[in-house]
Structures are given as structure tokens and as C-alpha cells.
């Protein structure tokens, strides 16, 4: 998946399930304004080319993942049958 396409989808969804090509899946977000996320300090990463910085709710930590390793992203709201929010 392309980096900016993945970022756009995650920002539109708020929280989403990221499914990787290796079979892993986890709940993640790119919105770091949550009070629980602010308590955790991210590790410094020098080069973010082709990579995404996300917060992994499943493991409760920041992660940097390669965009091309993402198979697909599903909106959490779709799984929970929530009404879509206006963007």
C-alpha cells in the first residue's frame, strides 16, 4: 500500500484495523491527541521514508511500519456498526 494512501485512510477512519501481509493485524491510529497516547513517549526514528508512525492500541505502543507491508485497513466503526462521522 502507498504511504499517503494509508495515512489518508487512517486519518479518515480515526481508528482502524491494520492487516499486514505477514498475517499480523492490530488496532491502530495516527491521531496522537488522546490523553492516554500522550503519556507514552515515542522512540525517535531518523528516516520515515516509506514508513508510517502509528500508535498500536493492541500492544499499547508506538510503532513504525513499512507502508508496503500493509495488506488492507478496515475502519473500526465499520466493525462496530457505528454511523460514519462527518469529515
QUIWO-V78588 format. One record per pair of residues at least 4 apart in sequence whose C-alpha atoms are under 8 Angstrom apart, sorted by the first residue. I is the first residue (numbers start at 1). J is the second residue. D is the distance in whole Angstrom. If there is no record, write none. Layout:
BEGIN
i=I j=J d=D
i=I j=J d=D
END
This chain:
BEGIN
i=1 j=5 d=7
i=1 j=6 d=7
i=1 j=67 d=6
i=1 j=68 d=5
i=1 j=69 d=7
i=1 j=70 d=6
i=1 j=71 d=7
i=1 j=72 d=8
i=2 j=6 d=6
i=2 j=50 d=8
i=2 j=67 d=6
i=2 j=68 d=6
i=3 j=7 d=6
i=3 j=50 d=6
i=3 j=51 d=7
i=3 j=52 d=7
i=3 j=67 d=5
i=3 j=68 d=8
i=4 j=8 d=6
i=5 j=9 d=6
i=6 j=10 d=6
i=6 j=67 d=7
i=6 j=73 d=8
i=7 j=11 d=6
i=7 j=30 d=8
i=7 j=52 d=8
i=8 j=12 d=6
i=9 j=13 d=6
i=9 j=73 d=8
i=10 j=14 d=6
i=10 j=15 d=7
i=10 j=16 d=6
i=10 j=29 d=6
i=10 j=30 d=6
i=10 j=73 d=8
i=10 j=75 d=8
i=11 j=15 d=8
i=11 j=29 d=8
i=11 j=30 d=6
i=11 j=31 d=7
i=12 j=87 d=7
i=13 j=75 d=5
i=13 j=76 d=7
i=13 j=77 d=8
i=14 j=29 d=6
i=14 j=30 d=7
i=14 j=31 d=7
i=14 j=75 d=8
i=15 j=27 d=7
i=15 j=28 d=6
i=15 j=29 d=5
i=15 j=30 d=8
i=15 j=75 d=6
i=15 j=76 d=6
i=15 j=77 d=8
i=16 j=27 d=6
i=16 j=28 d=6
i=16 j=29 d=6
i=16 j=73 d=6
i=16 j=74 d=5
i=16 j=75 d=4
i=16 j=76 d=5
i=17 j=25 d=7
i=17 j=26 d=5
i=17 j=27 d=4
i=17 j=28 d=6
i=17 j=73 d=6
i=17 j=74 d=5
i=17 j=75 d=6
i=17 j=76 d=6
i=18 j=25 d=5
i=18 j=26 d=6
i=18 j=27 d=6
i=18 j=28 d=7
i=18 j=70 d=7
i=18 j=71 d=8
i=18 j=72 d=6
i=18 j=73 d=5
i=18 j=74 d=7
i=19 j=23 d=7
i=19 j=24 d=6
i=19 j=25 d=4
i=19 j=26 d=7
i=19 j=70 d=6
i=19 j=71 d=6
i=19 j=72 d=5
i=19 j=73 d=6
i=20 j=24 d=5
i=20 j=25 d=6
i=20 j=69 d=6
i=20 j=70 d=4
i=20 j=71 d=5
i=20 j=72 d=7
i=21 j=69 d=6
i=21 j=70 d=6
i=21 j=71 d=5
i=22 j=69 d=8
i=26 j=56 d=7
i=26 j=57 d=7
i=26 j=58 d=6
i=27 j=56 d=6
i=27 j=57 d=5
i=27 j=58 d=6
i=27 j=76 d=8
i=28 j=54 d=6
i=28 j=55 d=5
i=28 j=56 d=4
i=28 j=57 d=5
i=28 j=58 d=7
i=29 j=54 d=6
i=29 j=55 d=5
i=29 j=56 d=7
i=29 j=57 d=8
i=30 j=53 d=7
i=30 j=54 d=5
i=30 j=55 d=6
i=32 j=37 d=6
i=32 j=38 d=7
i=32 j=55 d=7
i=33 j=37 d=7
i=33 j=38 d=7
i=34 j=38 d=6
i=35 j=39 d=7
i=36 j=40 d=7
i=37 j=55 d=8
i=40 j=61 d=7
i=42 j=61 d=8
i=42 j=62 d=6
i=43 j=62 d=8
i=48 j=52 d=7
i=48 j=53 d=8
i=50 j=66 d=6
i=50 j=67 d=6
i=50 j=68 d=8
i=51 j=64 d=6
i=51 j=65 d=5
i=51 j=66 d=4
i=51 j=67 d=5
i=52 j=64 d=5
i=52 j=65 d=5
i=52 j=66 d=6
i=52 j=67 d=6
i=53 j=62 d=7
i=53 j=63 d=6
i=53 j=64 d=5
i=53 j=65 d=7
i=54 j=62 d=6
i=54 j=63 d=5
i=54 j=64 d=6
i=54 j=65 d=8
i=55 j=60 d=7
i=55 j=61 d=6
i=55 j=62 d=4
i=55 j=63 d=6
i=56 j=60 d=5
i=56 j=61 d=5
i=56 j=62 d=6
i=56 j=63 d=7
i=57 j=61 d=7
i=65 j=69 d=7
i=66 j=70 d=7
i=74 j=78 d=7
i=74 j=79 d=8
i=75 j=79 d=7
i=76 j=80 d=6
i=77 j=81 d=6
i=77 j=82 d=5
i=77 j=83 d=7
i=77 j=84 d=7
i=78 j=82 d=6
END
